[in-house]
Amino acid sequence: MKKYIIVWVMISFMLSGCVTVQTLKGYELNHHPEWPDSIKQAIMNGKLLIGMTRDQVLASWGTNYKVNKTIDKDGAHEEWIYRYYSKNATHLYFENDVLTTIQN
């Protein structure tokens, strides 16, 4: 619940012009000094890299449109679907919390 309140406050500041998307990404990156510089740079540029974790993808692209989850003998698999005001969607595939495939 506390996390949702923080997100709501940040969005409110952003909409009022007090906080930018870059500021929010910088805030996220400051809390993860262990992330490699290549990952941090991709996040700041709104890019994705194969091998990113779910948290890193969320930091780069934000919340997804839909999630499909599958669990089998090999582990957990997820498909994240992003749609940005068009008929085309981007599908991201994760295996055990790691981005393995990007499909446009």
Buried (B, 14 or more C-beta within 10 A) or exposed (E): EEEEEEEEEBEEBBEEEEBEEEEBBEEBBEEBEEBEEEBBEBBBEEEBBEEBBBEBBBBBBEEBEEEEEEEEEEEEBBBBBBEEEEEEEBBBBBBEEBBEEBEE
